[in-house]
Amino acid sequence: MLKHILATVLLLVTYSTHAQTFSQDSLTVYRTKYVADLYPIIGDDTTYLRFFDGDPAFYVKAAVQFLPNQPIVKIPTTGTKIRSARKYARLLFEIKGQREVLYLYKFENIPGQEKMTEMFFLPFYDGSNGATTYEGGRYLDFPLDAISDGLLYIDFNRAYTGYCAYTTGYNCPIPPKDNRIKAVITAGESKFAKKK
């Protein structure tokens, strides 16, 4: 399961769809709500959540190359379930002076989890995984109208981990191999401070 279906309600309420600048105030609101939404799942362990300081260097503009008529792919999870999704677009961007490419996905219908189809999903690995962030990768979500004029603004300060970083029994999507970038993304949610 993804953060109350990837925290869709939080996403739609606090994500500025066409924002073109980094906002610390918006990030603070997002994180406060994020922690509150996690409390019913992990309780007082929310005190072990850690985040990097907000950094505008990790707010980037990506050129979007749409990928029409892509076949449905199966995305494995940390549990027993498989997620069905389509590769929607290729994202080309530069971060910390380094050119990178990631692929944006859109989930197919999942009974009982329809909210997952109402957004774009960006699972990724980066150079921080296993060191300062969760070894299983992290995620970003975007409303369906976030792409405008062939551009998507990616705020890695909002990168988050699946429930699997904190507890057991959840099916967290494993980022596809082609969604691995070399850049060290010291932004967003960092490694959970409590030892399992």
C-alpha positions as CSV (number, residue, x, y, z in Angstrom):
1,M,0.0,0.0,0.0
2,L,1.3,3.5,-0.8
3,K,0.9,6.3,1.8
4,H,-3.0,6.2,1.8
5,I,-2.8,5.5,-1.9
6,L,0.3,7.6,-2.2
7,A,-1.2,10.4,-0.1
8,T,-3.4,11.5,-3.0
9,V,-5.6,13.8,-0.9
10,L,-2.4,15.5,0.5
11,L,-1.0,15.7,-3.0
12,L,-4.1,17.4,-4.5
13,V,-4.5,19.8,-1.6
14,T,-0.9,21.0,-1.1
15,Y,0.8,20.5,-4.5
16,S,0.8,23.6,-6.5
17,T,0.2,22.1,-10.0
18,H,2.1,24.6,-12.1
19,A,4.4,26.0,-9.5
20,Q,7.6,27.2,-11.1
21,T,9.5,28.2,-8.0
22,F,10.6,26.5,-4.8
23,S,8.5,27.3,-1.8
24,Q,9.7,26.6,1.7
25,D,6.3,27.5,3.2
26,S,4.5,25.0,0.9
27,L,7.0,22.3,1.8
28,T,6.5,22.9,5.5
29,V,2.7,22.5,5.1
30,Y,3.2,19.4,3.0
31,R,5.5,17.7,5.6
32,T,3.3,18.6,8.5
33,K,0.3,17.0,6.8
34,Y,2.5,14.0,5.7
35,V,3.6,13.2,9.3
36,A,0.0,13.6,10.6
37,D,-1.3,11.2,7.9
38,L,1.3,8.6,8.9
39,Y,0.4,8.7,12.6
40,P,-2.5,6.2,12.3
41,I,-0.1,3.8,10.6
42,I,3.1,4.0,12.7
43,G,1.9,6.0,15.8
44,D,4.6,7.5,17.9
45,D,7.2,6.1,15.5
46,T,6.6,9.3,13.5
47,T,9.1,10.9,15.8
48,Y,11.7,8.8,13.9
49,L,10.9,10.4,10.6
50,R,13.7,12.4,9.2
51,F,13.8,14.9,6.3
52,F,16.6,16.9,4.6
53,D,16.4,20.6,4.8
54,G,14.5,22.2,1.9
55,D,16.8,23.0,-0.9
56,P,15.8,24.9,-4.1
57,A,18.7,23.1,-6.0
58,F,16.5,20.0,-5.9
59,Y,13.6,21.7,-7.5
60,V,14.1,21.2,-11.3
61,K,12.3,21.7,-14.6
62,A,12.0,18.6,-16.7
63,A,11.3,18.4,-20.4
64,V,8.5,15.9,-21.1
65,Q,8.7,13.4,-24.0
66,F,5.4,11.6,-24.2
67,L,5.4,7.9,-24.9
68,P,2.1,7.0,-26.5
69,N,0.7,3.5,-26.9
70,Q,3.0,1.9,-24.3
71,P,2.1,-1.6,-23.2
72,I,1.1,-2.3,-19.7
73,V,4.1,-3.3,-17.5
74,K,4.1,-5.2,-14.3
75,I,5.8,-3.4,-11.4
76,P,6.8,-5.8,-8.6
77,T,6.4,-4.8,-5.0
78,T,8.1,-5.7,-1.7
79,G,5.2,-7.9,-0.9
80,T,3.2,-10.4,-3.0
81,K,1.2,-8.0,-5.2
82,I,2.1,-6.8,-8.6
83,R,1.1,-3.3,-9.8
84,S,0.0,-2.7,-13.5
85,A,1.1,0.6,-15.0
86,R,2.0,2.3,-18.3
87,K,5.1,4.2,-18.9
88,Y,3.7,7.6,-19.7
89,A,6.6,9.9,-20.4
90,R,10.3,10.4,-20.4
91,L,11.6,13.2,-18.2
92,L,14.8,14.9,-19.1
93,F,16.4,17.3,-16.6
94,E,19.6,18.6,-15.1
95,I,20.3,18.5,-11.4
96,K,23.5,19.5,-9.6
97,G,25.1,20.0,-13.1
98,Q,24.3,16.5,-14.1
99,R,21.9,15.4,-16.9
100,E,19.4,12.7,-15.9
101,V,16.5,10.8,-17.3
102,L,13.5,9.3,-15.4
103,Y,10.3,7.7,-16.6
104,L,6.8,8.8,-15.4
105,Y,4.2,6.1,-14.8
106,K,0.5,6.0,-14.6
107,F,-1.2,3.1,-12.8
108,E,-3.9,1.0,-14.4
109,N,-7.2,0.3,-12.5
110,I,-6.6,-1.4,-9.1
111,P,-9.9,-2.6,-7.5
112,G,-10.4,-0.7,-4.2
113,Q,-7.5,1.7,-4.9
114,E,-8.9,3.8,-7.7
115,K,-7.2,6.9,-6.4
116,M,-3.9,5.5,-7.6
117,T,-5.1,6.0,-11.2
118,E,-5.8,9.7,-10.7
119,M,-2.1,10.8,-10.6
120,F,1.3,10.2,-12.1
121,F,3.8,8.1,-10.2
122,L,7.5,8.6,-10.3
123,P,9.5,5.8,-8.5
124,F,13.2,6.2,-8.5
125,Y,16.6,5.2,-7.1
126,D,19.4,7.7,-6.7
127,G,22.9,7.8,-5.3
128,S,21.7,8.4,-1.8
129,N,19.9,5.1,-1.3
130,G,21.2,2.9,1.4
131,A,23.4,5.7,2.8
132,T,21.2,8.6,3.8
133,T,17.9,7.4,2.3
134,Y,15.8,4.2,2.3
135,E,17.6,1.5,0.3
136,G,14.4,0.6,-1.5
137,G,14.1,3.8,-3.4
138,R,11.7,6.7,-3.0
139,Y,8.6,8.1,-4.8
140,L,7.0,11.3,-6.1
141,D,3.4,11.8,-7.1
142,F,1.9,14.4,-9.5
143,P,-1.6,15.5,-10.3
144,L,-2.6,14.6,-13.9
145,D,-2.6,18.3,-14.9
146,A,0.9,18.9,-13.6
147,I,2.4,18.7,-17.1
148,S,2.1,22.1,-18.9
149,D,3.6,23.2,-22.2
150,G,5.8,20.1,-22.3
151,L,7.3,20.7,-18.9
152,L,7.0,19.1,-15.5
153,Y,8.4,20.8,-12.4
154,I,9.9,18.1,-10.1
155,D,10.4,18.9,-6.4
156,F,12.6,16.3,-5.0
157,N,12.1,17.9,-1.6
158,R,8.8,16.0,-1.5
159,A,10.4,12.6,-2.2
160,Y,9.0,10.0,0.2
161,T,9.4,6.4,1.0
162,G,6.8,3.6,1.2
163,Y,5.4,2.1,4.4
164,C,8.0,-0.6,4.0
165,A,10.7,1.7,5.4
166,Y,8.9,1.7,8.7
167,T,7.0,-1.6,9.2
168,T,6.1,-4.9,7.5
169,G,3.1,-6.2,5.7
170,Y,2.9,-3.7,2.9
171,N,3.3,-3.9,-0.9
172,C,5.6,-1.0,-1.9
173,P,6.4,-0.7,-5.6
174,I,10.0,-1.4,-6.5
175,P,11.4,1.3,-8.8
176,P,12.1,0.0,-12.3
177,K,15.7,-0.4,-13.2
178,D,15.6,2.3,-15.8
179,N,14.5,4.8,-13.1
180,R,17.9,4.9,-11.5
181,I,19.9,8.1,-11.6
182,K,23.5,8.8,-10.5
183,A,22.8,12.1,-8.8
184,V,22.8,12.0,-5.0
185,I,19.4,13.4,-4.1
186,T,19.9,14.8,-0.6
187,A,16.3,16.1,-0.5
188,G,13.0,14.9,0.7
189,E,12.6,12.1,3.2
190,S,15.8,10.7,4.6
191,K,16.4,7.4,6.3
192,F,14.0,6.3,9.0
193,A,15.9,6.7,12.3
194,K,14.4,3.7,14.1
195,K,16.1,0.4,13.7
196,K,13.8,-2.4,12.6
